[in-house]
């Protein structure tokens, strides 16, 4: 039986990660006290609302020791309090209302007496929030030795820059995440939709422009996957739970679709975005070649580049609106049904599949192995999970995502006569990766 974990266990993991840094960092005892305070705050409320906030561990005497040469207008900044405030439960609960995890953080550090205090606020967190949730394609630098978020009752997540260190989920420590969208049974089952999407883009763009860049397949696949992640994250943020089912089976088999619809706008917008991005990049590369060779540039190339970039701005807004539209469907009782091509086929869907799975296993790796599988009891799950398990068990290649009210997200599929569940899947861009495709840069 796995032993229960506590804030001190999270502190130990974080301390092991940050103790090698050159910056001023807290002792293990201080970290334990910090996470205990955050944990206790998580089970309190303020004006009937849950306590949710971010902290940045940042030296008040040198908060920005190595600023970049070029500072963008919306870069993070700090606001000092006239007097440092003790980091205790009552102060944290009060100050949490002045912060929002999407926008700002409490700046904390320790003093010469080895006491933690709140010395100010960090602003302009929007760009980071948008990037990790795939709402933006570029992310900013992050301040501090480490960052931590209180995301719900008993739920504390610690980061260093864009890398998740560990997460305390009530009584267990979660280290590492499984990217089920990169490889494995989930990716394989969704690949039919990805292939259809790439085929449509190639047909629209033409092979000459498409093959001009060797990594379009990879780039467009990642964007398709990130769109699924964005949809799940938006449903998660409503806090009411929900479920998405991707199935190639005819809707009437094993399902009661209360509200049948045919909504393909998201799929078409994704194809349109990829088409315009490939065409815009191709035009930019040609313009660059003309400039490098000191040749006159055809006017139609400038027109092509300008038109496609304007289209891209509009399409991004269209994709955003389509995701909001679909995510709101999850607020109706029942699951949201999509086919593998990302078309919505119905919502308020009830699963009628009667037979329970013969065997259920949680999986801790992308590809199932003997050591990564752990058998679990079907009856230990709630109604929403059990109904999704029944459907995925009875219909091969169906992929189910279940979002609990407490924020847990599980993916499931039948694989080799086993019902597999992943309960710690990667949904956010934790690791910062610079964009590989830059406009007006000569291709290599």
N, C-alpha and C positions, 0 to 999 in steps of 0.2 A: 504494500500500500504506500502510495506517495505521501511524503510528509508535507504538512501545510507550510507555506512560505509566508514571510512577514516583511515589513518595510526594511528591516535590517538585512535581509537577504538581497533585496534590490540594491541597497546601499553598498553591499559587498561587491556586487557585479559592476556597478558604476565606478566604484573606487579603483578596481583592478584596471578599468579602461582608461581612466583619466590621470592616474598617478604618474604616468610617464610624460605628461605634458609639461612644457616649460612654464606655463602660466600658473598663477597662484590658485591652488585648488584646496578644497576642504579636507579635513581628516575623516577617517571612517566614522568616528563618533558623531561628528557634525552632520555627515551625510545621513546617518541613521536617524538623527533628530529631525532633519529636514523632511525625510520621507515619512516619518511617523506623523509629523504635523500635517503634511498633505493628506495622508491616509485618514486621519481623524476629521479633517475638513471635508473629505468626500462624503462622509455619512451625516453631515449637517446640511441645513438649508438656510437661506437668507430670504426672507419675505416669500416663503413657500417655494423658492426656486433652488435647484441644485447648485452646489459650489463647483465651478469649472474655471480653471485658469492655467496660464503658462508661467514658468519661471525661467530666467536666464541667469546662470551663475557667472557674474561679470565683475571684474575688479573695478571698484569705483574710483580708485586712484589713477587707473590707466584703462579706461573702457574701450578705447580705440587705438591700440598701440601701433598698428600697421595698416593705416587706411590706404585704399587703392589710389593710383595716380589720378584716375578719372572717377569722380564721385557722381553717381546719377542722382537725379532729383528725388526719387522715391526710395533712396537708401535708408536703412534703419538709423535711428537716432535715439538719444536718451534724454530724459527729463529728470533732473535731480530733485529730491525732496529737500527742503531746507534743513530738516533734522532727520537722520536715519531712524527707521521704525523697527522695533524688535520683531523678529519673525516668530510670532506665536499664533496660536489657534484663533483667538479673537481678532487680531489684526489682519490675519490672512482672510478670514471670512468677510470682513468689512471691505478690504481692498480688492477682493475678487470682483466685486461689482463694477469697479473702475477699469477692469481689464476684460478682454475678450480674446479667446484663443485664436480667432481669425485675424486679429489686428494688433494686439499689444501684449506685453509680458511684464511681469514684475521683475525688476533687476535686483538680485540679491548677492551678498558676499559676506565674508566673515571679517571681524575686526581684530585688533591686537589682543583682545581678551578671549579670542576663539569663540565668539558668539555670532550667530547668523543674524543679519539685519537686512531690511528692505531699504535700498537707498534711492530708488527711482522707478521709472517706467521706460520700457523700450517701445517705440512706435513703428509703424510701417511694416507690420508683419503680414500684410495682405499678399504680397508677392510670393512669400514662402508658402503660405497656406494654399494659394492657387496652384503653385507648381506641384506640391506633393499630392494634391488631389486631381492632377491632370487637367486643371482648368487653364493652365498657362504652359507654354513650351519652354520658358526660361525661368531659372530660379536665382535668387540673390544669395550672397554670402550670409552667414549667420554669425551673430556675436556670441561671445562667452566661451567658457571652458566646456560646458555642457548645457543642455536645455531639458526641461521636464514638463510634462503636461498632466494635469488632473482631468481625466476625461469622463469620469463617472464614479459611482460608488465603488470604492476599493480598487479603482483602476488608475494606475500611474504609469506613464510611459516616459522613458529617459532616452535622450538622443545626444549625439555629438555631431554637429553639423547636419548632414543629411543621412547619417547612419543611425539606425535604431539600435540602442545598446541592449535594452531589456524592458520588459513590461511586467508589472505586478497586476494580475487579475484576481482580485479578492484574496485568494490563498495559494496562488501558484505563480511561478516565475516563467515567463515565456521568452525564450531567447531564439532569435532567428525566425524567419518566415519562409513559407513555401510558395514559390512562384509557379502555380499550377497552370498559368497561361503560357509559360515559356516552353515547357515540354511535359510529356506524360499523358495519361488518359483523357484529362479534361481538354488539353490543347488539341489532341488528336480528334476528339469528337466535334470540336468547334471549327476544325480546319476546313470542312466543306464550305462553310460560310465565308471564310477568309479567302479560299481559292476562287470562289465566285466573284468576290469583291475585287481581287487583283486582276482577274480576267477582264472584268468590265473596264477597269482603269486602263489596262494595256490597249484594249480595243479603242477607247476614246482618245488616248494620247498618240498611239502609233508606236511601233517598235523602235523606230529611230530615236525618238525623244525619250522613250522609256528606258531603253538599253544604254542611253548616254551616261546614266548614273548606275553603277552596279548594285547599289544597296537600296533601291526603291522597294523591293519586296519586303525587306526587313523593316524599313521605316514605316511603310503603310500597315504592315501587320501589327507593329507595336501600337500604332495609333488606333487601329480597330480594337485591340485588346484594352487599351486605356479607356476607350469609350465604354466598354462593359464595366470596367472598374468605376468610372465616374457615375454610371447609373446606379451601381450597388451602393456607392458611398452616399449618394443623395438620398436613397431610400433609408440607409442607416441613420443619416442625420435627422430624419423626421422623428426618430425615437419610438415608433410604434411597431416596428418589425415589418416583415414582408417577405415575399418570395418571388423569384424569377425562374421560369422553366424554359429552357431551350430544347425544342423537340422537333424532329422531322416527321413525326407520326401525325396522321390526320387528327384534327382537333377533337372529333367526337369520340375517339378511342380512349377510354379510361378517364375522360374528363367531362365535367359539366361546365360549359363555357356560358356563364350568365350574360356576359356582354361581349358578343363577338364583334370584332372590328378588323379592319384591314388598313394598318398604318405603316407605310413604307418610307415616310419622309426622312427618317434618320439614315436608313441605308442609302438612299439616293443622295443625301447631303454628304455622306462619307465618300461616296464615289466621286461626287463633284469636287470635293475638297482635294482629294488625291490627284484628280485630273488637272485641276488648275495649278496645284503646287508643282507637278512635274512639268507642265507647259511653261510656267513662270521661270522655273530654274533653268530649263533648256534655253529659253530666250535670253536669260541673264548670262549664261555661259557663252552663248554665241556673241553677245555684245562684248563680253570680255575678250574673246578671241580677236574680234575686229580691232578693238583698242590696242591690244598687245601687238598686233601686226601693222598698226598704224594705217588702217584701211577705213574707208567711209562706211558708216553703219546704216543699213537699210532702215527706213522709217518704220516699216511694219514690225520690226523687232521691238522697237520702243513701245509701239502701240500694244503689241502682244504682252509685253512685260507689265505695262501699266494696267491693262484690262484684267489680266489674270490676278494681279495683286489686289485690285479692288474687289474682284469676285471673292477672293479668299477672305477678306474682312467680313463680307456679308455672309459667307457660308459658315464661318466660325460662329456667328451669332445665331444662324439657323440651327446648327448642331446643338448649341447651348439650349435654345428654346425647345428643341425636340426632346432632349434629355429631361428637362423639367416636365414636359408633357407626360412622358412615359413614367417617370418616377411618381408623379401624382396619382397615377392609376393604381399604384400599390397601396394607397390609403383606403381603397375599397376592400372589404373583406374578401379574401381569396387571392390566388397568385396571379401574376402577369405572365401570359404565354407569348413566347416569341419563337419564330423559326430560326434555323441556323444562319439565315441571311440577315438577321436583325430586324425583321418585320414583326410588328406586334399583331397577334392574331386574336387576342381577347384578354379581358381582365375580369376580376371577380370570379376566377376559375376555381372550381371545386374538383378535387381528385377523387375518383370513384374506384380506383384499383383496389381490389379486395385482399390480395395475398401479401403476407408479410415476407420480408427478405429471409432467406435461409441463414445468411451469415452477414454480419456487419463489422467492418473494421475501420478504425481511424488510421490515417496514413501520415507519416511525418516527413516524407520525402516526395519529390516530384514523381519518380518512378517507383512503384510498389516493390518492396523486397520483403523477405521473411522477417528481417530485423526491424523494418519500418512499420509493420502492421501490428495493430493491437485490437483484439476482438472486444466489442462492447455490446451491452444489452440494449435491444430495441426499445424496451419499455422505459429506459432511462431518459428518453427524449420526449419532448412535448408533441402536441397534436400536429402542429405545422410541420415539424421535422419528420414525424412518422409517416404522414401522408405523402410527402415528397419522396421519402425512401421507398415507399410502396410503388410509386410511379416509376422511379428510376430503376427499380428492381425488375419490373415487368416489361419495360420498354428499353431495349438496348440503345446505347449512344445518347439517351436523354441526359441532359446536364441540368442539375438543380442547384440553385443558390438560395439559402435560407438565412434571413437576417433576423436575429432575435431582438426583442425589445431592449435588452441590455447592451446591444451593439455587437455581439458576436456574429461572425459571418462564416457559414459553412458551405462548402461545395461538395457535391456528391455525384457519383456515376457508378454504374455496374461495370465491373472489369474482371474477367476470368472467373465468372460465377461467384464473385464477391461484391457486396455493396460497399464501396469505399467512400470515406468521408475525410475531407481535409478541413481542420478547424482553425488553422492559423495561416490563411492565405495572404499573399501580397496583393494589396489593393492601392498602395500609395508609392510614390517615387521617393523612397527613403534615401537612395544613393544618388548624389548629384552627378549627372552625366552631361557634359557639354554637347551642344548640338553639333552633329557631324556635317550638316549641310548648311553652308553659309552662302548667302547671295553675293554675287559679283566676285566670287573667288574662283580662280581657275581650277578646273577639275584635274584630278591626278589619275 
